[in-house]
Amino acid sequence: MPPLKISKTENFKFRFSICTLVTKPAEYTGMVESFVKAGFTEMDCQYLYADNSDGNEFEAFGSINRFLRESQGEFVIICHQDVLITIDDRRQLEDQITLVSSLDPDWAVLGNAGVNNMYNISMVITHYDKQSHRSGLLPSKVQSLDENFLLIKASANLAVAGDLEGFHLYGTDICLIAECLGYSAFAIDFHIVHNGRGIMDKSFYNLSEKLSLKYSSFFRSRYIRSTMTSFYVTSNQLMSLLMNIRIVKGLARQYYKLRFKYTGKI
């Protein structure tokens, strides 16, 4: 086959790819029906699912990465099987995509519920108890998003962590990864019904600890060296200025050189 020239404009087979982990087929059928009635028809929407109805063959992190690899939509929706699109419809979602794109073209993830600091929650949702909740500004840039409904821009080439597994906190993880790659996440005004209950069991707390340890280690202050240069990364600006002075970097290189010589460890 001869070399192929890529075009500047990406072409997608579908507008939306709607991806779900399924443990209850009847519930998933109801979810799909609600999407179709809301305008997400198979004319330009793709539906993908991972079948866990006979046991947990798939866990969420690995499944999401599989969905992101195999989906052919411009936007990839990751949602729970107990979500119903019976309040807002596709037109409202398209309007929100347009609005956020005008506010920040570099967005990568949208959701109906998110947190932008230790206090402010921005969300719109109706829960299993039929109670509707709306809080905060919508749309609003956030640090993390709830997993019940996530919309990911395919062109951002996102993935979730390959060294975590389970069924919790992948919404937080993908927002952190998006930020690392220069993208943003937003909670949007897209009102859906979520008939599930959040379960904070032992697996939730175990995964929360693993997530914290992972990013604490990754974002630690340290020297980074390429084949051509080196630099010190830290959130402390004064420390950054100090540790990136040429003489200090030279002393650091000598330290690591001697450490490797005597211990064999960097």
C-alpha positions as CSV (number, residue, x, y, z in Angstrom):
1,M,0.0,0.0,0.0
2,P,1.4,3.5,-0.9
3,P,1.9,6.1,1.8
4,L,-1.3,7.9,2.8
5,K,-1.5,11.6,3.4
6,I,-3.6,12.6,6.4
7,S,-6.0,15.5,6.2
8,K,-6.1,18.3,8.7
9,T,-9.8,17.7,9.4
10,E,-10.7,14.5,11.1
11,N,-13.6,12.4,9.9
12,F,-15.7,10.2,12.2
13,K,-18.2,7.5,11.2
14,F,-20.6,8.5,14.0
15,R,-21.4,11.6,15.9
16,F,-21.7,9.7,19.2
17,S,-20.5,6.4,20.5
18,I,-22.5,5.3,23.5
19,C,-20.6,2.8,25.7
20,T,-21.8,0.9,28.7
21,L,-20.8,-1.9,31.1
22,V,-23.9,-4.2,31.4
23,T,-24.8,-6.4,34.3
24,K,-28.6,-6.2,33.8
25,P,-29.6,-6.6,30.2
26,A,-33.2,-5.4,30.7
27,E,-32.0,-2.2,32.4
28,Y,-29.6,-1.6,29.6
29,T,-32.4,-2.1,27.0
30,G,-34.4,0.6,28.8
31,M,-31.3,2.9,28.7
32,V,-30.8,2.4,25.0
33,E,-34.5,3.0,24.3
34,S,-34.4,6.3,26.2
35,F,-31.4,7.4,24.2
36,V,-33.0,6.6,20.9
37,K,-36.2,8.4,21.9
38,A,-34.1,11.4,22.9
39,G,-32.6,11.6,19.4
40,F,-29.6,9.4,19.6
41,T,-30.6,7.1,16.7
42,E,-28.5,4.5,15.0
43,M,-28.4,6.8,11.9
44,D,-25.4,8.5,13.4
45,C,-24.9,6.9,16.8
46,Q,-23.0,3.7,17.7
47,Y,-23.8,1.6,20.7
48,L,-21.1,-0.5,22.4
49,Y,-21.3,-2.5,25.6
50,A,-19.2,-4.9,27.7
51,D,-21.2,-7.8,29.0
52,N,-20.9,-8.5,32.7
53,S,-24.3,-10.2,33.0
54,D,-22.7,-13.5,33.8
55,G,-20.0,-12.2,36.1
56,N,-17.3,-9.4,36.1
57,E,-15.5,-10.4,33.0
58,F,-14.7,-6.7,32.4
59,E,-13.7,-4.0,35.0
60,A,-14.3,-0.3,34.3
61,F,-10.8,1.0,33.6
62,G,-9.8,-1.7,31.1
63,S,-13.3,-1.5,29.5
64,I,-13.2,2.3,29.0
65,N,-9.8,2.1,27.3
66,R,-11.2,-0.6,25.0
67,F,-14.3,1.5,24.3
68,L,-12.0,4.5,23.5
69,R,-9.9,2.4,21.1
70,E,-12.8,0.8,19.3
71,S,-15.4,3.5,19.2
72,Q,-15.8,5.4,15.9
73,G,-17.7,8.4,17.2
74,E,-16.6,12.0,17.3
75,F,-17.8,12.0,21.0
76,V,-17.7,9.0,23.2
77,I,-20.3,8.7,25.9
78,I,-19.5,6.4,28.9
79,C,-22.6,6.0,31.0
80,H,-24.2,3.7,33.5
81,Q,-26.8,1.1,32.4
82,D,-29.3,2.7,34.8
83,V,-29.2,6.2,33.2
84,L,-32.3,7.4,31.4
85,I,-32.4,10.3,28.9
86,T,-36.0,11.3,29.6
87,I,-35.7,15.0,30.7
88,D,-33.3,16.7,28.4
89,D,-32.6,15.4,24.9
90,R,-29.9,15.3,22.2
91,R,-30.6,18.9,21.2
92,Q,-29.8,20.1,24.7
93,L,-26.5,18.1,24.8
94,E,-25.5,19.5,21.3
95,D,-26.2,23.0,22.6
96,Q,-24.0,22.4,25.6
97,I,-21.2,21.0,23.5
98,T,-21.4,24.2,21.3
99,L,-21.5,26.4,24.4
100,V,-18.5,24.8,26.1
101,S,-16.6,24.9,22.8
102,S,-17.1,28.6,22.7
103,L,-15.9,29.0,26.3
104,D,-12.9,26.7,26.0
105,P,-12.0,25.0,22.7
106,D,-9.6,22.8,24.5
107,W,-12.1,20.9,26.6
108,A,-12.0,17.1,26.5
109,V,-14.5,15.7,29.0
110,L,-18.1,16.7,29.9
111,G,-20.4,15.4,32.5
112,N,-23.6,16.2,34.4
113,A,-22.0,16.3,37.8
114,G,-18.6,17.5,38.9
115,V,-16.5,19.3,41.5
116,N,-14.3,22.3,40.9
117,N,-12.7,22.5,44.4
118,M,-13.1,21.1,47.9
119,Y,-16.5,22.8,48.3
120,N,-18.3,23.7,45.0
121,I,-20.3,21.0,43.3
122,S,-21.9,21.7,39.9
123,M,-24.5,19.2,38.9
124,V,-28.0,18.6,37.5
125,I,-29.5,15.1,38.0
126,T,-32.6,13.2,39.1
127,H,-31.8,10.3,41.4
128,Y,-33.5,6.9,41.9
129,D,-35.7,8.5,44.6
130,K,-37.2,10.8,42.0
131,Q,-35.6,13.8,43.7
132,S,-34.0,16.3,41.3
133,H,-30.9,18.2,42.3
134,R,-29.3,21.3,40.7
135,S,-26.4,23.1,42.2
136,G,-23.5,25.4,41.2
137,L,-22.9,27.1,37.8
138,L,-23.5,25.1,34.6
139,P,-21.5,24.9,32.6
140,S,-18.5,25.1,34.9
141,K,-14.9,24.0,34.7
142,V,-14.2,21.2,37.1
143,Q,-11.5,19.0,38.5
144,S,-13.4,15.8,38.4
145,L,-16.7,14.3,37.1
146,D,-19.1,11.7,38.3
147,E,-19.1,8.4,36.5
148,N,-22.8,8.1,35.8
149,F,-22.4,10.1,32.5
150,L,-19.2,11.1,30.8
151,L,-18.8,12.6,27.3
152,I,-15.2,12.4,25.9
153,K,-14.0,14.2,22.8
154,A,-12.4,11.5,20.7
155,S,-9.8,13.8,19.1
156,A,-8.3,14.4,22.6
157,N,-7.0,10.8,22.5
158,L,-7.6,10.2,26.2
159,A,-7.4,7.0,28.2
160,V,-7.7,6.1,31.8
161,A,-4.9,4.7,33.9
162,G,-3.5,1.3,32.8
163,D,-2.3,0.5,36.4
164,L,-5.6,0.9,38.1
165,E,-8.7,-1.3,38.0
166,G,-12.1,-1.5,39.5
167,F,-15.5,0.3,39.1
168,H,-14.9,3.6,40.9
169,L,-13.2,7.0,40.3
170,Y,-12.4,6.6,36.6
171,G,-14.2,9.9,36.1
172,T,-11.7,11.6,38.4
173,D,-8.8,9.8,36.7
174,I,-9.7,10.8,33.2
175,C,-10.1,14.4,34.2
176,L,-6.6,14.4,35.8
177,I,-5.2,12.8,32.7
178,A,-7.0,15.4,30.5
179,E,-5.5,18.2,32.5
180,C,-2.0,16.7,32.2
181,L,-2.5,16.7,28.4
182,G,-3.6,20.3,28.3
183,Y,-7.3,19.8,28.2
184,S,-10.2,20.8,30.5
185,A,-13.3,19.2,31.9
186,F,-16.7,20.7,32.4
187,A,-19.9,20.0,34.3
188,I,-22.7,20.9,31.9
189,D,-26.5,21.6,32.0
190,F,-27.7,18.2,30.8
191,H,-30.4,16.8,33.1
192,I,-30.7,13.0,33.2
193,V,-32.2,10.4,35.4
194,H,-29.8,8.1,37.3
195,N,-31.6,5.2,38.9
196,G,-28.5,3.8,40.6
197,R,-27.1,4.4,44.0
198,G,-23.5,5.3,44.7
199,I,-21.8,2.5,46.6
200,M,-18.9,3.5,48.8
201,D,-17.7,0.0,49.8
202,K,-14.3,-1.4,50.7
203,S,-13.3,-1.5,47.0
204,F,-14.1,2.2,46.7
205,Y,-11.8,3.2,49.5
206,N,-9.1,0.8,48.3
207,L,-9.2,2.3,44.8
208,S,-9.3,5.9,46.3
209,E,-6.1,5.1,48.2
210,K,-4.4,3.7,45.1
211,L,-5.4,6.7,43.0
212,S,-4.0,9.1,45.6
213,L,-0.7,7.2,45.9
214,K,-0.4,7.0,42.1
215,Y,-0.8,10.8,41.5
216,S,1.1,11.8,44.7
217,S,4.1,9.8,43.2
218,F,3.6,11.1,39.7
219,F,3.4,14.8,40.7
220,R,6.2,14.7,43.2
221,S,8.9,17.3,42.9
222,R,11.8,15.8,41.0
223,Y,14.4,16.3,38.2
224,I,13.4,15.3,34.7
225,R,16.2,14.6,32.3
226,S,15.9,14.1,28.5
227,T,18.8,13.1,26.3
228,M,19.5,16.8,25.7
229,T,18.6,18.7,28.9
230,S,17.3,18.5,32.4
231,F,14.8,20.5,34.5
232,Y,13.3,20.4,37.9
233,V,9.5,20.2,38.2
234,T,7.6,21.4,41.3
235,S,4.6,23.4,42.1
236,N,6.8,25.7,44.3
237,Q,8.0,28.6,42.0
238,L,10.9,29.6,44.3
239,M,12.1,26.0,44.5
240,S,11.8,25.8,40.7
241,L,14.0,28.8,40.2
242,L,16.6,27.5,42.7
243,M,16.7,23.9,41.4
244,N,17.0,25.0,37.8
245,I,20.1,27.2,38.3
246,R,22.9,25.6,36.3
247,I,25.3,25.1,39.2
248,V,22.6,23.5,41.3
249,K,21.7,21.1,38.4
250,G,25.4,20.3,38.1
251,L,25.6,19.4,41.7
252,A,22.4,17.3,41.4
253,R,23.9,15.4,38.4
254,Q,27.0,14.6,40.4
255,Y,24.9,13.3,43.3
256,Y,22.9,11.0,41.1
257,K,26.1,9.8,39.4
258,L,27.7,8.9,42.7
259,R,24.5,7.3,43.9
260,F,24.2,5.1,40.9
261,K,27.9,4.2,41.1
262,Y,27.7,2.9,44.7
263,T,24.1,1.6,44.8
264,G,23.2,0.9,41.2
265,K,19.9,2.7,41.8
266,I,18.8,6.1,40.4
